[in-house]
């Protein structure tokens, strides 16, 4: 098995924050004072459920089997104005690029993009105020205090969008995994049938002068992916996060290169028109199948409004030019 079985990019989790502790209604007593004033302390706040970014994580696998996350309750206030202890916070560590949503309304609450960033997913209940707060000119010895606020219970969705510099866009079997395996140390599953890649693979591509960029092999789009066909929508969301889109069209396609490219472009536009503003590069793959004459003929069909290159991952042809083009597009 490849890393496929361990790549989890969606979890639904029930988060319950802690109840706040009750305030104390204690009246001061000691050997000199039989009827003292109010000295009840405040209750502690309930524990929050907190989400924290961790750059070392790549998937949400560690949360897949945690259906319920329950934070601790706050302690009640004590005498002598002593406050109750704060409830235990529950911290969920997530990879960068994780989006947190409300499961009922599907509203996006926030997104975690930096290492160590913390956001409260479910707030703990406030602790109740002790009776010392309620003393007044007319009521010198209040014998009541506030109860603590209840905690909240909510279903939330955590969704991961990969952060990569370059996303590979193409139909199944366009040679995306092969290119990634040649360019980087990633070891994607490669075979000659559609949908070999069922999870996004990430690879770090080294470039001149010790520079590098991150490339994501996103599973093949099929026509109709934007309507949710095939593995469509689930993977299109990963493309949103890439700064450059590298379109890949195989030289042995049944359609013309321009037709295939237009279909891919249309799928992206249907899904999210904003993707059309991203820089694009076109690679015609499997160039080892073409002789010079055929290649010249195919060059005439290539769209002119996009930088393009003929490559062969197997024969290592055109790879350096491709890296140069991609690097320029990233740094535009």
Buried (B, 14 or more C-beta within 10 A) or exposed (E): EBBBEEBBBEBEBBBBBBBBBBBBBBBBEEEEEEEEEBBBBBBBBBBBBBBBBBEEBBBBBBBEEEEEBBBBBBBBBBBEBBBBBBBBBBBBBBBBBBBBBBBEEEEEBBBBEEEEBBBBBBBBBBBBBBBBBBBEEEEEBBEEBBBBBBBBEBEBBBBBBBBBBBBBBBBBBBBBBBBBBBBBEBEBBBEEEEEBBBBBBBBBBEBEEEEEBBBBBBBBBBBEBBEEEBBBEBBBBBBBBBBBBBBBBBBEBEEBBBEBBEBBBEBBEBBEEEBEEBBBBBBBBBBBBBEEEEBEEBEEBBBEEBBBBBBBBBEEBBBEBBBBBBBEBBEE
